[in-house]
Amino acid sequence: MNGPGAKGGTTVRDALRGWGGVTAMAVVCALVALVALCLPLTTDTTSAQNTTATAESARTAAEKDCEDPEKQTLSPSSADGDTIRLIKNRQGEKRKLIVGVDQNSYRWGYRNPNSGKTAELEGFDIDLVHRIAEDILGDPDAVQFKAIPTDQRIPAIKDGRVDMVVRTMTINCDRIPDVAFSAPYFKTGQQVLAPKSSPVKGYDDTLAGRRICTAAGSTAYSTLDADKKDGDLPASTDISTTVPNQLDCLVRLQLGEVDAVVTDGALAASQAAQDPTVQLKGDAFTAEYYGVAMKKDADDLVRRVNQILVDYRKDTANGWQASYDQWLSATLGKDAKKSEPPAPQYLRTS
């Protein structure tokens, strides 16, 4: 099919006759030269766009067929991109990494009243935040901590209130469309917490007729909801009690308002350490991984955090193992292998 202006068989050569011959050809040559000069720029831009499109395409495909969400992250890199440059360009006191954390999870992210007048945040997650800040900004204390309730973790990231969330946040398929995750930094699983005197034995039929508390927006709630619909949890189990913060479930349990709590085993162990009248019931019934959550388009920050995690796990003196020994060995045991995530796998987008 002929394009616009092709009616009557008019050709470029015919059109040139009206331009004055040689002069017209000179103009055409100049235009050709100009186009030639522009080609490298066009190619570079197209290449960059293709790289971004490839990464986005890989993520979209992985999200659609989500089976192993902990593997849907980008390969490590120490390069600065737009997101990291924006963080570094903050002025004065604002030149800090803004991180959403918990302040009530014992040994993960909590304010220790015995640490001095300021009651600074401490714990396993807090150690990781300091390591990330040190790598990106050169100062482990260049952090602005924001206490984020469990059900506000994703909104805080999407709204730009924080650069990232480091808050015992499970990497799962429901969250992958909303936020980008780092590679896993901890392995855990859902577990039941109940009073020692309770007849509840674990995640089984002994939960029939029992009231269970979970945090709103948590993996625990979505798991219970799905299992109840599928018939894997007794129909009489009451899962209607949800709270903004996970620790609120322990308070409900202590007040007798619920019969059991379901949460990550790592958090449940810390809660049991806080209250000697409760204990873990049965084994973990899922296998899950904690990750650092960031904005979907913050590719450079995701890659940087993944590089930091690689180095953090290799650092035997002041890295992952040292932090585990300090904060978690008392509640989870001295053998950290069951809590250490496997070697990370990445999307092939680089």
N, C-alpha and C positions, 0 to 999 in steps of 0.2 A: 504493500500500500504506500502511495506517495504521501509525503508529509506536507505540512502547511507551506503554501507558496510554490508548490510543484505543478500547479495547474498550467496546461499549455506547454509543458516540457521545457520550461526555462531552466538553464544550467548556470553554474557559477561563472563559467567562461563567458556566456552570453551577457551576464550582468556586468562583467568587467569592462566590456566594450564601452559602456556608458561612463566609465570612470576616467578615461583618458589613458588607456593602455599601460605604459610603463609606470606611470605614477600610481595607478591602481595596484599593480603587482607589488610595488614597493610597500604600499600600505599593508597588503596581505602578508608579505614577508615579515614586516614588523610585528604584526599580530601573532604570527606563528612563533616568532622568537619570544614574544612576551608569554605566550602559553607555555613554551618550553621551559622558561625560567620559573614558572609557577608550579610545574609538575612535581618537583621534589617536596614542596610544601604540602601539596595536595596528598601526595603519597604518605608523608609522615603523619598527617592528620588522620588519614584513612586507617593507617596502621594502628594508631593509638585507639581509634574508635573500634576497630576490629578486636583489639585486645580486650577492651572493656566489654564489648558485646560477647566475646567468648567466655569471659568470666561470668557474666550475667546469665548466659545460656546454660553454662554448667550448673550454676546454682539453681536455676529454674527447673532443670531436668531432675536434679537431685531432690529438690523439694517435692516434686510431683510424685516421685517413687521413693518416698522417705521410709527407709528401713533402719539405717544406721546413722542417726542424726549427728553423733559425735564425730563422724568422718566428713561432715559437710563444712569444712573450714578451709581457709586459704593457706598456701605454703608459707613458711617463715621468711622474713626479710627484715633487714635493719635499715632499709631506706626510709627517708622522710617523704611523705606525700602531703596532700592538701590538708588532711585532718590533723596530722601531727604538727604541721607548720602553724596552723591556727592556734593550737595549744601552746606552742613555743612563743608565739607572737603576743600572747597576753601580757599586758603591762603591769609592772609593779607587783603589788600584793595579789593581783589576779592571775599572775603567771604560775598557776598551779593546775595539777590534774584534778578534775572534779569527778569524784567516784561515789556511787551509791553503795552503801554498806548496811549491815545490821549493827545495832548497838545492844542487842539483848540476847544474842546467841552465845552462850558460855563456851569459851575457848575457840570461837570462830571469829566473832566480831562483837565485843562487849566492852563496857566501861568498867574497869577494875577500880572499885572504891579504895583499894589499898595502894594504888599507884601514885598517889599524891593529890594535891588540891584540884588539879585539872581533870583527874580521872580519865586519862587518855584511853583511846580505843586500843584494844589488844586482841590477838588471836591469829589463827591460821590464815584467814582471809586477809586480815590487816597486814600481815607480813608480806603477802603477795603484792598488795597495793603499793607498799613502800618500795618493793623491788622494781615494779613497773615505773614508778615515778623517778627512781634513781636512774634508770636506763634512758628514759625519754627526756627528763629535765635536769639530770645530773645531781639531783638532791632527793634523797628518800623521804624527806619531810615536806616536799613541795606538793602537798595534797590538800584538797578541800574535801573533807568527808561530809556526805549528806546521808542522814539516816532515812532509809526508804522502806516503807512497809512491804510485806511480801506481795500484796496485790498491786503495788505501784511500780514494780521493777521495770516492766516493759513500757508503761506510759512515760516514766521518767527518762528513758532512753529516747523514745520516739519524739518527745517534746523538746529534747535538747537540754534538759535540766542537768544532766550528767554526761560525762564522756563515756562512762562505762559503769557496769554494775558488777561488783565482786561480792556476792552474797549467797553462798551455797545455792547457786541457781542451776537447776538441772537442765541439761541440753535435751530437748525433746522435739518431736515432729510438730507439735502444735505451736511452738514458739519460733521455729525456723523461719516462717514467712514474715515475722515481725521484727526480729533482731538477728544480728550476726554473732556467732559464737566463736570463741577461740577453740583451740584443741582442748581436750579434757585435762583438768589438773587434779581431779580426785574422783575415786570410784566409791559408790555407795549403793544403797537400795532401800526401798520402802520397808518399814517395820512397825510393829504394834508396840505401843507403850501403855501400860496399865498398872494399877495398884498391885503390889505383891500379893495381896489377899484376894485378888480378883480371880474368878473362875475362867476368865479369858486365857486361852493357851497360845494364841497366835492368830494368823490370818486364816481362819477356818470357820467351821460351823459354830464355834463358841462365841462368835460375834452376833449370832442371831438374837434379835431383840435388844441389842446394845446400841447405845448412843456414841457415835464416833465424832471426834473433832478434827478438822483439818484447816489449814490456812487457805483463804480464798485465793484462787488463781494458782494454786500449787499443783505439782505433779501428783501428790497424794490424793487430792480431791478428784482430779480427772481420772485417775486409776480406779478409785472406788466407784465413781459414777459409771464408768464403762463396765466394770466387773458386775455391778448390780444389774445393769441392763442385760448383760450376757448370761446372767444366772450363776456367775462364779462367786458371788457374795450373797448370803442369805437375804431374801426379799424383805425380811423384817428388820434388817439392820438400818438404823437411822443415821444418815450421813448429812442431815440438814444443818448441823452446827458448823459454821465456818467463821473464821476470825481474820482480821487484817494482818496480824503478826503471829508467827508460829508459836512463840512463847506464850501467847494468850491461851493456847490450848492447854498448856500445863496448868495454868491458873484455873481454867474451867474444870480440869480433872481434879485438882486439889479441892475445889469447892463442891465437888460431887454433881456438877451439872452435866457431865458426860462420863461414860464408862471407860473410854479408851481414846488414845490419840494415835493417828497414823501420820508418820513423817519419815524423812530420811533417817536411816539407822545411825548415821554419824551425828545428826542433831539429837536424836532420841537418846543416844548414849550420854551426851553432854547434859541433857535434861535430867536423866536418871542420876547423874553425878551431883546435880543441884538438890535433888529431893530423894533421900534414901528410902522413901515409902513406895516408890514406883520402880518398875523394872521393864526391860525389854522382854516381850513375849514372842517366842518362836523366832525363826530365822527370817532374814530379809526375803521378800517374795518378788523383788524386781532387781535388775542390774542397771544402774544409772551412773551418769557422770556429771560433775560440776564443770561449768565453763565460765569464762569471762564474757559478758554480753555487751555488745556495742551496736551502733547504728548499722543498718543494712548496707549503706553505701560507704562506710568507713573502711575500705579495703586495706589502706596502708596501716591503719591502727590495728586491724585484725592480724595482719602479717607481722607487725612489730611485736605484738603481745605473744604471738606464737613463737617468735624467735627468743623472746625473753623466757618463755616457759621451757624451751629446749635448754637454755643455759642454766636456768633455775634448777632443773632436775639433775644436771651434771655437777652442780656445785655442792659437793658433799659437806663442806664446812659451814656454809651459810645459806644453803638453798632449801629445797623441798623437804629433804629428810631431816635436817636440823629443825625446821619449823614443826614438822610432825612430832619429833621427839619432845619438843618443848610444850606443845599445846595439846596434842591428841593421844599420845601414848598412854596417858593415865586412864583414859576412857575407852579407847579402842584397842589397846594392847600394844606391846612393844614391837611386834612384827607388823611393819607397814606395808608388806607386799599385797595384802588383800585390799588395801585402800589406794594403792598406786595404780594409776591408769595405765593401759597398755601403750606401746609405742604409737605415737600419733600417725594418722593417715590423713592425707589432704586431697582436696579437689585438684584436678590437673588443669589449672588455669594460669600457669606461669611458664 
